[in-house]
Amino acid sequence: MAKERILVVEDDEDILELLRYNLAKEGYQVATAKTGEDGLKEAVASPPDLICLDLMLPSIDGLEVCSRLKQDHRTQAVSVIMVTAKGEEPDIVSGLELGADDYVTKPFSPRVLLARVRAVLRRRQRATAAETDTLHVQNLVIHPGRHEVLLDGKPVALTWTEFRLLHVLARRPGWVFTRSQIVDAVRGPNYAVTERSVDVQVAGLRKKLGPDADYIETVRGIGYRFRE
């Protein structure tokens, strides 16, 4: 049985070949692109399970590529690992807030990259296997298998992270989750993301819920909960 499909978007030919060779050696199906534009076209034409995405790309940079991927319903569920020479915290936080799942800074060990790839894909598989039942809460219908949310019967377009956040809270109405617990539930434990990004995701989710934004309640000094 073939392993998952991975798209590598990288303009440096040596690094591109290094990634392609090591991923293929592990049995993954590998596609490649050298520009942000080509990466987006390939991702839409044949959505992969995961994208290894360089941030410093010509024309359209990696952050913009990530943003477009997460805004497109055809690719918003695709996992993204940022591969970049930029190790500064603002760049990392920006990518994570856009919906990236992890990051690796150059220069990197192929073994470290493969470990990160396996970890992200395992989280994706666990989330898919454990959370496939449709959830009905008041006038909301949440369908994990289809990555679909209906509000009063009308679809609500959410990013992968917003969807996971809503699903985590709605499964346990009235239960208070700290920001740290939300990070762990949405992305897995020990994930390098600031608690501030949780507030950013909640704000985006509330905006998309419109008049029903008060489903997501702030518990001052603690975190958030879904209204009972």
Summary of the structure (lengths in Angstrom):
residues: 228
radius of gyration: 17.7
end to end distance: 44.2
largest distance: 54.2
contacts: 698
relative contact order: 0.10
helix: 46%
strand: 21%
